[in-house]
């Protein structure tokens, strides 16, 4: 095998291959040997890595005759895409942890795998050590998946957990996450939801057999989550989590294919009674709801060198077994080609906290704006006096466009001093 990249994850892959060599040989039927490792620089000290294996010529490595499969852990779009395509054209199977590439151009990679008769495995691309993609790809392939809902970014979950359990502000929680190694020096991909959106695209594509890219995913990060949002959730016996939500939207006439799919990432309130609410720290958890299998939950470490390497080795054993048997694994087929619906058509609920003028008629005026947009109110609470007067409204499910338009109208009312908090609510009405 050839390894592209030897950073935190790549070095862990090499370590596990070395330490578990005998067991892996017994499981596969032949030894798993590293033929070469492509790196950018040869002069870096890499503990436990044989310098003789290192090369800066990645293209030559992936086409060598003594390489049967390629493991890509360099990340990014290029040169990863070109190297993976070159490897498959040369008859090599590929294992990758590259969520960004799969979310941007997975269709090209899947097509190449089909045309070249190669395996393309990527369990490590979404939730680290959690076995999630293989159940969607294989175990549930005979079922009808309705919804995938989960926490797929450990950094944001750690930050929101600190805000909830310790009353930390966003910036303080982020600094602590960085100090502990949960967040990068530049945390933009995590806190702005880009990482979760890429993973949501991959999950939706697998679950609904439909082409979905990161650009199709409605994305909101957690940088605007405030203490008021967290406190509002507490009052509702809820907690704020950054959720990746992929769901099949049923057709109005009941057709089995459905009207389309909704794929989105945003912070939302969920009841503390929901299993996802108890996912703490930097852990990940994903719910899958299928027609026959019912609700399934997958939980575990979603990132880190060792957990990610564990998922890669699982793929490595599977692909190696296929090579020994002269067979190949499943190939993604996006036959359904359901449209990805715009966020405005998505049915959601809202929690809205308003700082309002302390005078009569406030509740009626606010209720009128919700009625104007045909948004039903589930619960309303008015509290405080004078400058502390507040109105809290929780809606029933309605098109997101209608809810957004309602909030914009509320901002313009002279009785509303400030829209203090707006948060989507997930869970049953």
C-alpha positions, 0 to 999 in steps of 0.5 A, a space after each residue: 500500500 501507499 500512504 499519502 500524507 504523514 501528519 497526525 492521522 498518517 503517522 497513527 495509521 503507520 503505528 497501528 499497522 506496525 503494532 497490529 501486524 500479526 492480527 491484521 495479517 490473520 484477518 486479511 490473509 496476507 500481510 499489509 505492508 507500506 511500500 511508500 509514504 508521500 510527504 511534502 518535506 523529507 527533512 522533518 523528523 517523524 518518530 517511528 517512520 522509516 525514512 527510506 519509505 518517504 518520497 516527495 513524488 506522490 504521483 510516481 508512488 500511486 502508480 508503482 507496480 508494488 502498490 495495490 491500494 492507496 490511503 489518502 490523508 493529505 486533505 484538501 481538494 488538490 493534489 488529493 483529487 488528481 492523485 486519487 484519480 490517477 491511482 484508480 486509473 492505474 487499477 489501485 483501490 483508494 481509501 480516504 478521509 477527505 470530507 472536503 473533496 468528497 463533499 465537493 466532487 464525490 461524483 467524479 471520484 465515484 464515477 472513476 471507481 465504477 469505470 476503473 473497477 476500483 474500491 473507494 472507501 471513506 469511513 473516516 471522512 465523517 465521524 472519526 472512529 464511529 462506524 456510520 457510513 458503512 451501515 448506511 452504505 451496506 447494512 441499511 441499503 435494503 431499507 428506506 432512510 427517512 432522516 439523519 440527524 446528528 452532532 458531527 463536529 466535536 469542536 462546536 459541541 465542546 464549545 456549546 457544552 461549556 457554554 451550557 454547563 459552565 456558563 462560559 462565553 463563546 470566546 472563552 469556550 473557544 480559547 479553551 477548546 484551542 488550548 486542549 487541541 479540540 480547535 485549530 488556531 484558525 477555527 473557521 471551518 468548525 465554528 462557521 459550520 463548513 466542516 459539518 456541512 461537508 459531512 452532511 452532504 456525504 451523509 445525505 448522498 449515502 442516505 438518499 442515493 442523491 447527488 449532494 454537495 457542500 454547496 447544496 447544504 444550508 449552513 449556519 455556524 455557532 459564532 452568533 450563539 449568545 448567552 441569551 440563546 443558552 439561557 432561553 434553551 435552559 428555560 425550555 429544559 433544552 440545550 443548544 447543539 450544532 446539528 446536521 440534519 438530512 431528511 427526505 421530504 415526502 411528496 404531497 401525493 405520497 409517492 415513494 420517491 419523495 418531493 426532495 431532500 432537505 440538508 442543513 446545518 445550524 445551531 438549534 434547541 433540542 429537549 434535554 430528554 433527547 439522547 443527543 442532548 447528553 452528548 458532551 465535550 468533543 464527542 459526536 453522535 448521529 441518529 438514523 431513522 429508517 422505515 423498517 429498522 426504526 431509530 438507530 444511534 451511533 456515538 463515539 469519538 468523532 475526531 483525533 489521530 487514533 480514532 480516525 486511523 481506526 476507521 481507516 484501518 477498518 476500510 483498509 482491511 475491507 479493501 485488502 480482503 476484496 483484493 485477496 478475494 478478487 472482488 470489490 465493495 459496493 459503489 455509490 449509485 445516486 440513482 434517485 437524483 432527488 432535488 435538494 430543496 431550498 431552506 425556505 421550504 424546510 419546515 421548522 420551529 422557532 424560539 423567539 425572544 423579544 425585548 418589548 415596550 411595557 404597555 398594553 396591546 404588545 402581545 396582540 400586535 406580535 401575535 398579529 404578525 405571526 398570523 399574517 404569515 400563517 405561523 401558528 404559535 405553540 406557546 407564549 410567555 410575557 414577563 418582566 416590567 419596564 425596560 426588562 419587559 420580554 415576550 417569548 414565543 415558540 412556534 409550531 412547525 412552518 416553512 422557514 421562509 414564513 418564520 424568517 419573514 415574521 422575525 423581520 417584520 417583528 424587528 420593524 415594530 415600534 413596540 419591539 426594542 430588540 429581537 434578543 434571541 432567535 433559535 430553531 427548535 428541533 424535536 416534536 411539537 
